[in-house]
Every structure is written in structure tokens, then in C-alpha cells.
Amino acid sequence: MRIIAIEKEAPGLTARDFVPYLRDEARSGWELYKKGIIREMYFRDDKPEAVLILECNDLKSAEEHLATLPLVEKGLISFELIPLKPYHGYERLFYK
């Protein structure tokens, strides 16, 4: 199952609050990428938040993997998870 994970920062934080954990966060993200959990990773262009495309069996599995990220462990960020399913709209082209 593909899942979009949109980062949400905890309120009242500054960029300095994140600095001590950013190297470990990148390392943890890389490990999830190598395992095939994180398929794609982006930063939003309009605000400093990450958007991840995950490949997991279900939402619970996605939550468990994301919980291993240092910024999540420290309560600095959380993720909104959006499960995706295949688009079947093209079938309309073949039926009247």
C-alpha cells in the first residue's frame, strides 16, 4: 500500500529546536529508504515540511516505522497519513 505522509511540526518550535537531531533524522530516513519503506521524500516548496511516499502493508505499519524517526521520538514532528489506492478511472474509456 502506498501512503502519503505529510509532516506537521509541533507548535511553538524554532529551527534551533531541530538542529541537534537532524543528522540522526537523515540517517534514520536513509535506513527506511534502503528497506523500501520510504519510496520518495520531498520538502514542500511553500513551507519547511517533509512529504514522504511510503510503501507499507497498512497504516499501522507506516505509523510504527515513522515512530522510529528521531524528530518523531522527541515529539518535534508528527505525520498526517493518507492511504492511497490505484486509480480506476481509466476504465471509463472502455465502457459505454
N, C-alpha and C positions, 0 to 999 in steps of 0.2 A: 504494500500500500504506500502510495506517495502522500506525504504530509507537508504542508507549508507551515513553518514555524516562524512567527514574527516576534522579534524581541520587544519587550517592554521594560523600560528602566523603572526601578523603584523611585518614588517621588523624593525630592529634596536632595539629590546627589549632585556632585560636581564631577568633572572629568578626573580630578585628582583622586577621587574615591576608587577609581577603577585601576589606576596605574600599577599598584603592587601585584595585581593578578593577571595582567594582560598577557604576559609571556606564557604562563601556565594555561591560560584560556586558549591561546593559539595552539599550544601543544596538545591539549585535550581535543580541540576541534580537529586537528590533524589526525589524531588516533581514530576518531569516529569516522573521518573521511576514508582512512585506509581500510576500515572494517566494512565500508559500504553503507554505513548508516547515514552520514551526510553525503548527499549526491552533488549538491551545489550550495554555494554560500556567497551571499552578496551583502553589501551595505546599501541602505536606502540612500538615494541621492538628495532627498529633501530633509532628512534628519539622521542623527547618528545612531541608527538601529540596524541590527543584522536581520536578514531574512534567509532562512535555511530551507532547502528542499531535502526532506528526509525519506529514506526507504525503510519502513518498519512493518512488522506484522499487524500492528494496531496502535491506537492512540496511547494505550498504557505503556507499551514498549517504547514509544517515542518519548513519553514523559520520563521514563526511567533513564534512558540514555542522556537526555538533556540535563537531568538532575546531577549528572557527574561533572558537568562543566563548573569550573571554579566560581564564575560570576553568579551562577545559579545557587551553588552551595552557600555562598556568602550572602545571598539574599539581595544582590545588587540588580539582578535582572530576573525576569520570568519570560515565558513564551506563550503566545496565543497559538493554538494548534488548529489547523484547518485540514481535515481529511479530504483527499481528492479521489475521484473515480473517473474512469475513462469517459470521454465524450462520445455519445452515441448519435449525435445529431446528424451525422453524415448519412445515416440510414434513410433519412428523408429523401435523399437523392434517388433512391432505388425503388421507392414505393409510391403509388398514387393514392 
